[in-house]
Amino acid sequence: MSEAIIATVTGLFVGFLFSALKLPIPAPPYLSGVMGIVGIYLGMHAYQQVIRLFFS
């Protein structure tokens, strides 16, 4: 849980800094960016399941 809090605080800081410097945020567009992150997360879990089912 602490990793999620650290990531959130870091994201808030970076977003604040980029806005203060009037730079574009270093992230893809809204929904597609979130879905990309969700896809990466689900892919990681799918890989772990395949390894567990077939190689352990």
HUVENMO-V573804 format. One record per residue. N is the residue number from 1. RES is the residue in one letter. OMEGA is omega in degrees with one decimal (none if undefined). NEAR is the number of other ideal C-beta (glycine too) atoms within 10 Angstrom. D_CENTER is the distance of its C-alpha to the mean C-alpha in Angstrom with 2 decimals. Layout:
N,RES,OMEGA,NEAR,D_CENTER  N,RES,OMEGA,NEAR,D_CENTER
//
This chain:
1,M,-178.4,5,14.57  2,S,176.2,6,15.07  3,E,179.3,7,11.78  4,A,179.2,8,10.12  5,I,178.9,9,12.87  6,I,179.0,10,12.56  7,A,179.2,10,8.90  8,T,179.4,10,10.21  9,V,178.0,10,13.37  10,T,177.8,10,12.05  11,G,177.3,12,10.15  12,L,179.7,10,13.47  13,F,-179.6,10,15.48  14,V,177.4,13,13.96  15,G,177.8,13,14.32  16,F,-178.9,10,17.80  17,L,-180.0,10,18.76  18,F,177.6,14,17.90  19,S,179.7,11,19.79  20,A,179.6,8,22.64  21,L,179.8,7,22.98  22,K,177.3,6,22.82  23,L,174.1,9,20.21  24,P,-179.0,7,17.83  25,I,-178.5,12,14.22  26,P,-178.3,8,12.21  27,A,176.3,14,9.92  28,P,178.9,12,11.11  29,P,-167.5,9,13.24  30,Y,-172.0,8,12.34  31,L,-179.0,8,12.50  32,S,176.9,9,11.97  33,G,179.0,12,8.65  34,V,-179.7,12,7.49  35,M,175.9,11,9.55  36,G,178.2,13,8.27  37,I,177.5,12,4.83  38,V,178.5,10,7.48  39,G,177.6,10,9.78  40,I,179.9,9,8.23  41,Y,179.5,10,8.05  42,L,177.0,10,11.52  43,G,177.5,10,12.79  44,M,179.5,10,12.31  45,H,177.1,9,14.26  46,A,178.1,10,16.75  47,Y,179.6,10,17.47  48,Q,178.1,10,18.19  49,Q,179.2,10,20.46  50,V,178.1,10,22.31  51,I,-179.3,10,22.94  52,R,-177.3,9,24.17  53,L,-170.6,8,26.41  54,F,-173.5,7,27.99  55,F,177.0,6,28.04  56,S,none,5,28.70
//
